Amino acid sequence: MALRGVVGVFLLAALPLLCLELRRGIPDLGIKDLILLCGRIFLLLTLLTLIISVTTSWVNSFKSSQVYLKEEEEKNEKRQKLVRKKQQEAQGEKASRYIENVLKPHQEMKLKKLEERFYHMTGETWKLSNGHKLGGGEDLVLESESQTFSETSNREAAKRWNLPKPVTKVSPPTEQPTQKEVLDLPEEPPEIAEEVVTVALRCPSGRVLRRRFFKSCSSQVLFDWMVKIGYHTSLYSLSTSFPRRALEVERGWSLQDIGITVDTVLNVEEKEQSS
């Protein structure tokens, strides 16, 4: 379309020249002169057409080369971005492996050493032991142990309190002996459950028992647990480690209400004799 427009412009430009020649040479103009004039105009138009076609092809080739160079630059840029992204991912993976395999174990070991040194300085080396976990098949063993251990511990505490020995009465043969009430503790939640705390009871004998409870459990469950392992609430009480104070519970209060929101260690202590 551009080429046709240029040719039309040159034809319009050559038309006045033709008219001028015709006007100037009208008296002596013959057929031969008219043919020569037409030939000159045709040659001129052919030369202009050739120049225009060459120029147009050169311009088009230049533009195509520019477009090709631009596309190549975009491809190279995309390729470089992809290479940089892969390198960054590889570096990030190396850094994560280094943190997981080297830095993290080193920090854990360092913290463990600091914790051991701190407990050795404060004299609380018992916190470094795992203790005995409750739950599962240990409840049966715990009940058999608590039956024998509760009798001895309660008997010793009763002697220190100078309590009178219980008088055994012979029940009439017609009456059936009442069964001993067995305290049922709530089912121990799994470790991965949410809103769970681990409570450890440090007994006077030196053993440490641990168990998990939901924070929404009744606070009375701690004393039921203490009775179940052999320490009666009439002779023993629970107290916090630091600050050292007696644990107070009320009906309707949960573990969260009495301040047990994190893993806690409670001491089983013998009650002081009242004067």
Backbone hydrogen bonds, N-H to C=O, Kabsch-Sander energy under -0.5 kcal/mol:
donor,donor_aa,acceptor,acceptor_aa,energy
5,G,1,M,-2.0
6,V,2,A,-2.1
7,V,3,L,-2.4
8,G,4,R,-2.4
9,V,5,G,-1.9
10,F,6,V,-2.2
11,L,7,V,-2.3
12,L,8,G,-2.4
13,A,9,V,-2.0
14,A,10,F,-2.2
15,L,11,L,-1.5
17,L,13,A,-0.7
18,L,14,A,-2.1
19,C,15,L,-2.2
20,L,16,P,-2.7
21,E,17,L,-2.5
22,L,18,L,-2.4
23,R,19,C,-2.6
24,R,20,L,-2.5
25,G,21,E,-2.3
26,I,23,R,-0.7
29,L,25,G,-0.6
29,L,26,I,-0.6
34,L,30,G,-2.0
35,I,31,I,-2.2
36,L,32,K,-2.4
37,L,33,D,-2.4
38,C,34,L,-2.3
39,G,35,I,-2.5
40,R,36,L,-2.6
41,I,37,L,-2.5
42,F,38,C,-2.5
43,L,39,G,-2.8
44,L,40,R,-2.7
45,L,41,I,-2.6
46,T,42,F,-2.7
47,L,43,L,-2.8
48,L,44,L,-2.4
49,T,45,L,-2.5
50,L,46,T,-2.4
51,I,47,L,-2.6
52,I,48,L,-2.6
53,S,49,T,-2.6
54,V,50,L,-2.6
55,T,51,I,-2.6
56,T,52,I,-2.8
57,S,53,S,-2.6
58,W,54,V,-2.4
59,V,55,T,-2.6
60,N,56,T,-2.6
61,S,57,S,-2.5
62,F,58,W,-2.3
63,K,59,V,-2.5
64,S,60,N,-2.7
65,S,61,S,-2.4
66,Q,62,F,-2.2
67,V,63,K,-2.6
68,Y,64,S,-2.7
69,L,65,S,-2.7
70,K,66,Q,-2.4
71,E,67,V,-2.6
72,E,68,Y,-2.5
73,E,69,L,-2.4
74,E,70,K,-2.3
75,K,71,E,-2.5
76,N,72,E,-2.7
77,E,73,E,-2.4
78,K,74,E,-2.5
79,R,75,K,-2.7
80,Q,76,N,-2.5
81,K,77,E,-2.4
82,L,78,K,-2.4
83,V,79,R,-2.3
84,R,80,Q,-2.7
85,K,81,K,-2.5
86,K,82,L,-2.3
87,Q,83,V,-2.4
88,Q,84,R,-2.6
89,E,85,K,-2.5
90,A,86,K,-2.5
91,Q,87,Q,-2.6
92,G,88,Q,-2.7
93,E,89,E,-2.4
94,K,90,A,-2.3
95,A,91,Q,-2.5
96,S,92,G,-2.4
97,R,93,E,-2.3
98,Y,94,K,-2.3
99,I,95,A,-2.4
100,E,96,S,-2.6
101,N,97,R,-2.7
102,V,98,Y,-2.1
103,L,98,Y,-1.7
104,K,99,I,-3.0
106,H,102,V,-1.8
107,Q,103,L,-2.7
108,E,104,K,-2.6
109,M,105,P,-2.5
110,K,106,H,-2.2
111,L,107,Q,-2.8
112,K,108,E,-2.3
113,K,109,M,-2.2
114,L,110,K,-2.3
115,E,111,L,-2.5
116,E,112,K,-2.6
117,R,113,K,-2.5
118,F,114,L,-2.4
119,Y,115,E,-2.6
120,H,116,E,-2.2
121,M,117,R,-2.0
122,T,118,F,-2.3
123,G,119,Y,-1.0
124,E,119,Y,-1.6
127,K,124,E,-1.5
128,L,125,T,-1.6
129,S,126,W,-1.1
132,H,208,V,-2.0
133,K,131,G,-0.5
134,L,210,R,-1.8
138,E,135,G,-1.2
139,D,136,G,-0.8
140,L,137,G,-0.6
141,V,137,G,-0.8
142,L,138,E,-2.8
143,E,139,D,-2.2
144,S,140,L,-1.8
145,E,141,V,-2.3
146,S,142,L,-2.9
147,Q,143,E,-1.7
148,T,144,S,-1.1
149,F,145,E,-3.0
150,S,146,S,-2.5
151,E,147,Q,-1.0
152,T,148,T,-1.5
153,S,149,F,-2.7
154,N,150,S,-2.5
155,R,151,E,-1.8
156,E,152,T,-2.5
157,A,153,S,-2.4
158,A,154,N,-2.1
159,K,155,R,-2.0
160,R,156,E,-2.0
161,W,157,A,-1.6
162,N,159,K,-1.0
163,L,158,A,-2.4
168,T,166,P,-0.6
169,K,167,V,-0.5
171,S,169,K,-0.7
175,E,172,P,-1.4
183,L,181,E,-0.5
185,L,183,L,-0.6
193,A,190,P,-1.1
197,V,213,F,-2.6
199,V,197,V,-0.5
199,V,211,R,-2.9
200,A,264,T,-2.5
201,L,209,L,-3.0
202,R,200,A,-0.6
202,R,266,L,-2.8
203,C,201,L,-0.8
203,C,207,R,-2.5
206,G,203,C,-1.5
209,L,201,L,-2.3
210,R,132,H,-2.3
211,R,199,V,-2.0
213,F,197,V,-2.5
215,K,195,E,-2.1
217,C,214,F,-1.8
219,S,253,W,-2.8
221,V,218,S,-1.5
222,L,219,S,-1.4
223,F,219,S,-0.5
224,D,220,Q,-1.9
225,W,221,V,-2.1
226,M,222,L,-2.1
227,V,223,F,-2.5
228,K,224,D,-2.2
229,I,225,W,-1.7
230,G,227,V,-1.3
231,Y,226,M,-2.2
232,H,230,G,-0.6
235,L,232,H,-1.2
236,Y,232,H,-2.3
237,S,269,E,-3.0
239,S,267,N,-1.7
240,T,245,R,-2.5
241,S,265,V,-0.9
245,R,243,P,-0.7
247,L,238,L,-2.9
248,E,246,A,-0.5
253,W,250,E,-1.9
255,L,217,C,-1.9
256,Q,215,K,-1.8
258,I,254,S,-1.3
259,G,256,Q,-1.0
260,I,255,L,-2.5
261,T,259,G,-1.3
264,T,198,T,-1.9
266,L,200,A,-3.4
267,N,239,S,-3.1
268,V,202,R,-2.4
269,E,237,S,-2.6
269,E,267,N,-0.8
271,K,235,L,-2.7
